[in-house]
């Protein structure tokens, strides 16, 4: 009985929240949820990071984003780093499934700099008219070394700012 009730409530929330959310002219701000940005690569193992984003739906279902992030590495041999980047999202359907692609510049102490193009697949789950929980799986390719190429999972919170 509880499972059916939870499923019914989730279905209703999705049905209410998905109509015309990704229209041209809307703004977006997002941040990681409780500092969660878990990923793994060959050099530094387990990491925790935070990320902030701002975006604009330039066309229906297409969002342009700017982002900044900071990552703390679990290894003393790999320095913590910061990054800035630009990306885009294409919302496949009005239910929130999206594909993303972008590029970011990473800087760490020890004079390490890298340019990393990346892709992601995520889902914007609306919990009300404008607030979303956004889990995503991503891959970032390093130009410096394959050991720094990264695959990961991030869970974020997004706010879609309405123009009406």
Number of C-alpha atoms within 10 A of each C-alpha: 6 7 7 9 10 11 12 12 11 14 12 11 16 18 12 12 21 19 12 11 19 25 19 16 15 19 20 19 18 21 21 21 17 11 16 17 23 18 19 16 16 12 16 17 14 16 18 17 20 20 21 17 20 19 21 21 21 15 14 15 19 20 24 19 21 17 19 18 19 20 19 16 18 14 13 8 9 16 18 19 17 19 19 18 18 18 19 20 22 20 20 13 11 16 19 21 17 21 17 20 17 18 18 20 15 19 18 16 11 9 7 12 16 17 18 21 19 19 18 19 17 20 19 21 21 25 14 13 17 15 19 20 18 22 17 20 16 18 18 21 19 17 13 13 11 12 12 18 19 19 17 17 17 22 20 22 19 23 18 21 17 14 9 5
